[in-house]
Amino acid sequence: MRLTGVSSESVWTGLSVSTTLTSPSTRPGLRLPGRVTLAAGGTDVPVRHVRLGLLAQAEPADPEAPRRLVQYHEVPIAGRFVVPAGRRRSIDFALPLPWETPVTVFGGVPLMSLRTGLRTEVSVDPDLDQGALVPVFVHPLPTQQHILAALDTLGFVMRQAGLQHGRLPGVAQALPVYQRLGYWAAPLYAGPITELEVIFVTNAAVLEVVLWMDRRLALAGVTHQSISRFRIWHAGADRRDWVATVDGWLRQAINRHAAAAAHADWSATINESAHVSRPPDEPVAPGYGLGGTAGGAGVGGGGGGDGT
């Protein structure tokens, strides 16, 4: 399938910009192939540069501010050249996608209202022309796919999918945004927690999984929040018991979360599960970056936190 974004001829630049993707479906870490075609009007058009950018709606760091369109990745594909009057100029590209590119499709279905688009920027002295947004459908990496499927198997129900503008302290994050997937707690785990947020931070070798417990309730002053982090290699993903792995992460993170509020009636730990067949991977040690323990130091440690 080929998708094209076309801008009408610009009054200021005399160009029309058409961007075509060979296939709009992709995954983080792959290259997105396509072509940009520039068509000049009645005069020669000198072009300074052509750039491609990935954009998505993101929540700002200020929780009171509205969501806005953020360009989180940009790559130049051409420098100076001239499009002769009445002629066309085509530029083939293979845009490298960052490993942290937000996932927008799971199981062939869009993740809530989360969308990513590709925009072409053409700079012509002294103006800037931008082609229409072309939708890009980002499917999960195998490790991400397995974790999302395991959460579904364990009974978690997704309630929100979005991007947050900002950085996670202590995490090697390349993009200015990170993806948050919000879930209602599954019946097996309900009681110690009400809500779960899952954040993926990925590179070529490793997936870092951040489990954020009861963030929204903590911001409202109802309870406390906590964050646990787990790292796992992409290699060998198909040989792992993912339901058992994710269940182990959840039990360990939830028990630590509950231990920070042991005085509360709802703080009972999760001791048994029908899905355990191996010990969970060890979380990041407490005191580094995000803290790693329920009620520990750093963002998400007991009390209200800073909400980032």
LUMSEVO-98876 format. One record per residue (C-alpha): residue in three letters; x, y, z. Coordinates in steps of 0.001 Angstrom, whole numbers, plus 500000, padded with zeros to 6 digits. Last residue first. Example, Ala and Ser with C-alpha at 12.3 -4.5 7.8 and 13.67 -1.06 7.14 Angstrom:
<recs>
ser513670498940507140/ala512300495500507800/
</recs>
This chain:
<recs>
thr506729513673535494/gly504169513909538274/asp506433515604540817/gly505972513036543568/gly502775513113545666/gly503786510948548584/gly506080507964548181/gly508852507829545531/gly507611508455542014/val510603510515540914/gly513596509907543143/ala513934508367546568/gly512008505257547537/gly508293504926548304/ala508042501768546242/thr511491500970544970/gly513255501606541656/gly514471505110542441/leu513941506709539037/gly517606507540538662/tyr519517505145540858/gly518597504851544551/pro517219501333544424/ala518898498747542149/val517317498196538753/pro514918495271538859/glu516041491626538897/asp514446489405536279/pro511535487406537634/pro512022483841538878/arg510658481116536572/ser507410479181536064/val504831481550537535/his501501481751535708/ala498971480452538246/ser499900483147540692/glu500502483331544394/asn501886485803546916/ile500555489186545829/thr500922491432548861/ala498178492967550992/ser498266496776550981/trp494520497420550814/asp494017497848554543/ala496762500469554716/his499545500295557336/ala501842498458554941/ala501934501470552630/ala505499501274551333/ala505248497476551421/ala502392497668548919/his504631499158546215/arg507319496576546932/asn504727493815546587/ile503416495414543402/ala506857495575541762/gln507732491963542614/arg504338490643541626/leu504316492635538389/trp507805491589537314/gly506987487933537998/asp503734488163536050/val505635489736533151/thr508132486864533099/ala505518484135533589/val503386485490530753/trp506501485912528635/asp507813482370528837/arg510942483086526804/arg512194481343523658/asp510738483847521175/ala512510486773522830/gly515919485136522570/ala517724488354521707/his515743491490522532/trp517427491605525921/ile515477492547529069/arg515663495377531549/phe513279495955534453/arg512367499188536218/ser510078499765539188/ile508214502983539986/ser506036503896542941/gln502964505980543692/his501179506866546932/thr497456507105547686/val494464509411547259/gly496308512732546959/ala495062513398543401/leu498632513166542065/ala498942509841543897/leu495795508544542204/arg497213509444538800/arg500549507706539423/asp499025504502540825/met501977502205539987/trp504569502982537304/leu506154499925535691/val509140500950533533/val510342498384530997/glu513801498794529471/leu514210496928526190/val517774496055525269/ala519973495512522232/ala519119498096519554/asn517680500566522035/thr514323500807523789/val512547502747526490/phe509063501270527050/ile506707502779529633/val503872500854531300/glu501373502615533569/leu499393500593536087/glu496230501500537950/thr494372500346541050/ile497179498790543058/pro497525496603546189/gly493857495691545861/ala493745494513542268/tyr496501492124541181/leu494472489033540227/pro491554491231539130/ala493702493016536503/ala494646496619537276/trp493284499248534893/tyr495953500045532344/gly497834503109531040/leu500394502967528233/arg502861505844528372/gln505198506650525464/tyr508222508885525891/val509082512248524364/pro512287514259523788/leu513867511191522118/ala517172509497523008/gln516453508269526557/ala519234506602528545/val517151506463531740/gly518270508001535044/pro515711510760534917/leu512799510180532498/arg512654513024530007/gly509912515315528783/his506906515420526479/gln504559512577527388/leu503000510486524657/gly499709508631524844/ala497805505402525303/gln494961505166527833/arg492574502660529440/met494213499348528549/val492654496412530388/phe494949494069532341/gly493691490477532563/leu496880488415532691/thr496477487476529032/asp496283491159528049/leu499415491950530043/ala501122489000528343/ala500128490291524887/leu501602493710525658/ile504816492074526914/his505116489780523888/gln504567492617521402/gln507131494817523146/thr509741492051522914/pro508817491358519277/leu509058495062518373/pro505717496827518243/his503974498080515078/val504300501705513958/phe501675502858511453/val502783506056509706/pro500218508597508505/val501402511167505920/leu501147514764507121/ala500672517313504337/gly503757518944502847/gln505473521864504528/asp506841524953502805/leu509245527341504520/asp509997530823503251/pro512948533159502699/asp514457531526500731/val512959528054500108/ser513053525434502867/val511071522258502225/glu509765520355505264/thr508146516959504704/arg505906515609507451/leu505532512004508600/gly502677511236510997/thr502260509320514239/arg498931508556515948/leu497769507613519455/ser493983507843519804/met493551504379521351/leu496339502068520219/pro495336501397516612/val494345497769515882/gly496406495271513851/gly497351493349516983/phe498938496468518432/val499348499693516427/thr500757503099517456/val504133502154518965/pro506176505246519808/thr509607505455518103/glu512169504663520812/trp514356502584518472/pro514549505629516237/leu513263505166512668/pro515777505466509848/leu514140507237506859/ala514861505504503566/phe514623508261500961/asp514077508871497255/ile514092512487496117/ser512082513510493050/arg512383516830491186/arg509637518067488895/arg509628520667486122/gly507456523638485123/ala510150526124486123/pro513376524377487129/val513690522929490662/val517010524193492005/phe519298522476494528/arg520663522967498044/gly520696520059500495/ala518635516861500537/ile517382514189502980/pro517670515933506354/val516348513862509319/glu514019514954512130/his512570513126515144/tyr510225514214517940/gln508140516808516120/val505500517633518719/leu501823518466518104/arg500262519791521282/arg498329518516524275/pro496829521183526485/ala498610522760529486/glu497505522057533072/pro499738518981533442/asp502840521089532632/ala505370518632531160/pro503445518778527897/glu501185515946526679/ala502087514815523197/gln500359514704519790/ala502644513136517214/leu505228514138514632/leu508007512438512673/gly510067514834510538/leu511583514722507069/arg513877517465505789/val514485519138502426/his517057521922502131/arg517836525288500591/val515597525014497522/pro515926527451494609/val512639527579492632/asp512737528345488899/thr509597530129487742/gly506153529237486373/gly505310526549488930/ala507734524034490400/ala506899520412491352/leu508664518691494250/thr508394514933494697/val509381513230497962/arg509815509457497819/gly509477506574500248/pro511201504012502425/leu510839503821506238/arg513951502216507699/leu513692499887510703/gly514669500521514337/pro511101500871515587/arg508606498997513413/thr506896499698510072/ser503596500025508249/pro503252503029505914/ser504500501053502892/thr506172502564499819/leu505525505965501384/thr504768508928499112/thr505405512599499852/ser504149515296497451/val505191518940497737/ser503861521673495443/leu506178524582494859/gly505694528250493931/thr507384529274497207/trp505030531954498526/val501705531039496977/ser502419527395497767/glu501038524867495301/ser498716522478497112/ser500324520148499641/val500263516398499011/gly500653513503501461/thr500824510110499790/leu500223506577501021/arg501243503465499114/met500000500000500000/
</recs>
